[in-house]
Amino acid sequence: MKPCIWYVSKYVAPPAKVGAGGRGYLIMREFAGMGYQSVIITSDSNQLTEVAVLEEPYLFQEVDGMQLCWVRTMKYTAAKSLRRILSWLDFEWRLWRLPNDKLPAPDVVIVSSLSLLTILNGFLLRRRYKCRLVLEIRDIWPLTITEEGGFSRWNPLVLGLGFIEKLGYRYADIIVGTMPNLGEHVAGVLGRPRTTHCIPMAVDEAALGPSEALPAGYVEKYIPKSKFTVAHAGTIGITNALDTMLDCAEAMKDDSRVHFLVVGEGDLRVHYQRKYAHLPNLTFAPRVPKQMVQSVLSHCDLLYFSVHVSKVWSYGQSLNKIIDYMLAGKPVVASYTGFPSMINEADCGTYVPAGDVTALRREVLRYLEMDAAQREDIGRRGREWILAHRRYKTLASNYLAILFSPTPTETMR
């Protein structure tokens, strides 16, 4: 029988639930399909997706050839709240008390952030089972909350998480990240280089089937005909830095050829709608289910994403949004200052400096004036690249090569 792999993360869920955490599930499902014993341990407190309803502290299921263990954990609604931290602690307490006799003993334990606290349980599991421990970084904490969350670097939470992060980087057997330049960050934390590996986000095969049709009247109401449409699809919140795009719409309000479309919901949607209500070239459209996203994007000409200026992006990105954009076969323009990947590798779009409205306006005009066939060629390159390089079967094989390598070398990637 092939080895057993545990994947432990407070935030992971089957992709059918359409929410955050699908990557870990899809990778583990590929492991199971290759004959590995695959175990996922997760919580029922993920407000970004649907989760199982637990009547008892633990729920054990067999799904897609895997064993799935749900842990009942304190719920919270606000991401920036004390209850979220308490929910982390609750998960760790219940993970420590997990009835392990109901699961096969692991040969490898993958601990995936968030939460970073789980690496502490990972050390205990490694000692108990004499297995290999992998620290997987999907979000770089505490850097994210000091750079983008407004926390002081001297905040007790930040100091505590920083200490745990350093322990993880120093003592885990293997370090894996979704971002391509994580090694630079790890070297900065440890004060010395250490090998890191990149296993990024990938394409869910279910997304390659025919897209579901949009609700009746959706296109007629929200997407104008005979306009060059620049679209952003996703959450409308502070981390998405949409001010640059909306200020660009303001700067181009007298150009009747171009229309800006924002698709999604979020904390800042009402604020933006009020602030930019006077713009004739800007539409806010409601969120659609993930299986309809490609149908929306098919009606657009140029797809957009943005970030704030932040050290976080110095280590690269691997965003589901970009995968969706590239699958749509449309050019992508990004207000992004950081380590480049995906878009530049596929040559399917452009990076402009984050926050630079003038540079974004210039790129919008350049794509507007471009021959339609040329834009189609750019978009096609993106779709072909993502399908060639970002399939979960390929990434799972790459991951297995890392998990069962003879001896990890101690040089930076």
N, C-alpha and C positions, 0 to 999 in steps of 0.2 A: 504494500500500500504506500502511496506517495505521502510526503510529509504533510503536517497539519499547520495551517496558517490562521492566526487570529488577527482580526482587524478591529481595533478598539477606538471608538470616537463617539463623543457625545452627540455629534451631529452627522448622521448618515441615514439615508432612507432609500427604499426602492424607487427607481426613476419613474415608475408608473404613478407615483404620488405627485410628480411634477413639482419639485422643490429643491432646496439646498441639500447637498450630501449625496447626490447620485453617483459621483465619480467613484467613491470608495466601493459602493455596492457593485457597480459595473465591473470594476477591476476584479473584485472577489468572485463575481459570477464567472468571469473568464477563467480564474484559477480553478474553480469547481469544474468547469467544462474540460479542463486539462487533466482532471483526475486528482487534484489536490483536495484534501479535507479543508473546507473553508468555513470559518466561523466569524460572524459579525456580532459585536457587542456594542449596543448603542442605547440612547435614552428616548423617552417619550416626550421630552420637552424641547422640541425644535419648532419654534413659531413660524418658520419659513416654509413648512411643508406639512402634509398630513402624516400622522403617526398612529401606531396601534393604540387601542384603548386597553389599559391594564387594570384589572381588578385585584391583582396580586403584585408584590414587589418585583417579580420577574416573570416574563413570558417567553417561552421557548417555542420557536417555530422552525419548520423545515420548508424552505422556499428556494426555488431555482437550484436545487442540488446543494444548498448551503444550510448551515444551522444559524438561525438568527435569534439572538437573545436581546429582548427589550428590557430595559431597566427603568422602573418607575421613579421619576425624579421631580423635584419641586418645579412648578411652572412659573413662567414670567412673561411679561408682555413687552416691556421696554428693554432695548438692547443695552442702554447705558443706565444700569440700575443695580442696586444692592442685591435684589432678588436674583439677578443673573449670576452674580458671584456665588450666592448661597446655593443656587442650583448646581453650579460646578462642584461645590464642596459636597453636596448631597449625592451627586453622581459618583464621586470618588469613594465616599463612604460605602455606598451600596455595591460599587464595583469590588471593593476590598472584601465585602461579605458575600460575594457571588457564590452560589453553590456550584463549584467547579466540577463536581462529580457528574454533572449532567452534560459536560462537554468533553470532547477528546483533548488530551494533553497537547499543547502546541509545540512545534519545533521552531516557529518564528512568531513573535508578537509584534505587530505593527501598531504603534500608538500614533494617532493622527490628530493634530491640532485643528481646531480648538476642542477642548481646553488644554492648555499646556500642563495643567496639574496632573493629567493622566500619565505623564512620563514617570511620576513617582510610583504609581501603581505598576507601571511597566517594569521598573526596577525590581519590585517585589515578585512579579510574575516570572521574570528572568531567573531570579534566584530559586524560586520554587520549582520551576520546570527545567532548569538548566538549558534554556533555549536562547536563541538570538533575538535581540531587541532592536527594533527599527523605529527611529523618530521621524515621522513624516510631517513636514511643515506646509500647511495650506495657507496660513495667514501668519505673518511675522509679528508676533507679539513679544514684548510690549511696544515695539517700535510703532506699530499701527496706531495705538491709542495716544502716544505722545506726539506723533506727526499729524494725525488727522482727527483725533478725538479730544484734543484740548487738555490732556493730562500733563501735569508737570513730571519731569523725569525723576523728581524727588518724592512723588506720591508713593505712599507705602505699598499700594497695589502694584505700581510699576516696578518698585525695587524688588518686591517679592517675586513677581513674574520674571524679572531679569535674572534673579538668582537661579530660579528653576530652569529657565532657558539655557543658562550657562551649564548647569548640571547635565541637561539633556545633550547638548552639543559635545560635552566632554566625554560622557560615559556611555552613551548609546553605541551599539555596535555599528550601526549604519545610519546615515542621515540622508533622507530623501526630501525633495521639495517639488512643488508644482512650478516654481519659478526658476528660470534657467541660470541665474547668476547668484543663487543662494550662497555659494561657496565664499563669495566676498564678504557677505554679512557674517557668516560663521567665523571666518578668520578674524574679523574685527572684534567679535565678542570674545573669542578665546585668546586672541593675541598671537595666534599661530595658524598656519593653514591646516585644513583637514578636508578629506575627500567628501564631496557631496554629489548626489545624483539627481537628475531631473526626470520626473515622471509627471507630465503635465495633464491638463484637461484633454479630453478627446471627444470624438463624435459618438453619440449614442446611435446605434444602428436603427433604432426605432424612428429616429429623426429623418432617415433617408427614404422613408416611404412617402406616399402622397400626402400633402398637407391637407388638413381639414379646411373646408370652405369657411369664409368669414360670415358672421351673422348678416342677414338680409339688410341691405342699406348701409352697411358699415363703410364701404369704399365711397359710395356716393356722398355720405355725410362728412367724412373726415379726410379723404385723400382727393385733392383737386385734380381734374383732368388737364392735360396739356400744360402742366407745370413741371419744372425740374425740381423734384422733391428730395430734400435732405432730411433724413430720418434718424431719430434716436429711439430705440426700443429697449425698455428696461425700467428699473426702479427710479423714481424721481425723488432723490434724497440728497443729502449733503455730500456724500462720498462720490456722487456721479458728476459733480462739477459742471452742471448744465448751464451755469451763468454765461460761460463763454459762447456757447451755441446761441443762447437767447439774445445776448448782446449783439451777436453777429446778425441775427434776424432783424434786430433794431436798426443796425447799420445798413441793411439791405432792404428796408421796408419800401423803398421807392422803385425797386427792381421787380417788375411784375412777372418776370420769367421764373423766379425762384420762390419755392414755398418750403417752409420748415415744419416738420411733423414730429411731435413728441408722443410716443405711445407708452402708456404705463400708468401706474399709480405710485403713491409715496407721500412722505411727510410734507414735501415742499410743493406738491402739485397745486394746491389751492393758492399758496403764496405766489407762485409763478403765474398762474392764470390771472390773478388780480393785477400783478405788476406789469404784465405784458398784454393785457386785454385790448389795448389800442392797436395792436399790430395786425394788419390785414393779411400778412404773409406767414402767420403762425397758427397752427392748430394743435390742440391737445386731444388725443384720442384715448379711449379707455383701453385698459389692459386686455389682452386676449390670452386664452390658454396657450401653453407652449406649443401644442400641436397645430396652432393657427399662426404662429409667429412668421413662418416662411411665407404664408399667404400674404401677410401684411408687407413684408420686405420685398416681395415680388413686384409690388406696385411703386417702389421707390427707385431713385436713380443713384443716390449717394448715401452711404450709411456712416453714422458718426458715433464715436464714443470719446469720452474725456475723463481726465483725472486732475486732481490738484497737484501743484508742485510739492513733492514729498520725497524724502529719502527712501520710502518704501519701494518706489518704482525703480530705484537704482539697481534692484536685484531682479527686475524683470516681471513679467505678468503672464498669466495663462487664464484668460477669462472666457467663460461660456458665451458671453455676448459676442466676442470676436469669432468664435466658432460658428455661431448662428449667422453672423454677417457673411463670413466666407462661404458658408454653405449656400447662401442666397445667390452667390455669383455676381455680387455687385461690388464696385469700388468702395474702399473704406478710407475715411480720413479721420485721424485721431489727434486730439489735442493732448499730447503725451510727451512729457520730458522724463526719460528714464532709459533703462536698458532695453534695446529694441528686440523684438522677436515676432514671429508669425507673419505680420503684414510685410515687413521688409524681406523676410525669407521667401515669401511667395511672390513678392513684387506685385501686390494687389491693391496698393493704396499708398497713403502718405501720412507721415508724422509731421505735425507742426508743434511749436512750443506750447506747453500747457498754459492756458490763460491768455494767449495772444490772439485777440479778436481780429486784428488786421491780417495776420498770417492765415487765419481760418477763412476769412472773407476772400482772400486772394486764391486759396485753393478751391473754394466753392466755384468761383468764377472760372478757374482753369478747367475744372471738370465740366462745367456748363458749356463752355466753348469747344470742348473736345468732341471729335466725331463720335457718334453713338457706337459705331463698330469698335472704336478704340476702347471706349468704356466697357463694352461687352468683353473684349479680350482681357482687360485688366481683371474684371470680375471672374472670368473663367479660370484665370491662373490661381486665384484664391481658392476656388472650389476644388480644383484638381489637387492643389497642394495639401489642403486639409484632409482630403480623402486618402491621399497617398501616405501621409505622415502621422495622422492622428486618429487611428482606429484603436479601440480598446484591446482587441486581440493582440496587436503589435505591442502596445504598451505593457500589457500583462506579461508577454514573453520577455520584454526588456526588464521588467520588475523582477521576475523570477531569476534572471541571470544575476541580478544584484543581491537578492535575498540569499541565494545559495552559492555565492562566490566563495572560493576557498578562504581567502584572508583579505579583508578590506585594507587597502593601502592608505597610508596617512599623508597623502599629498593633496593639495587643493585641486578641485576640478578645473 
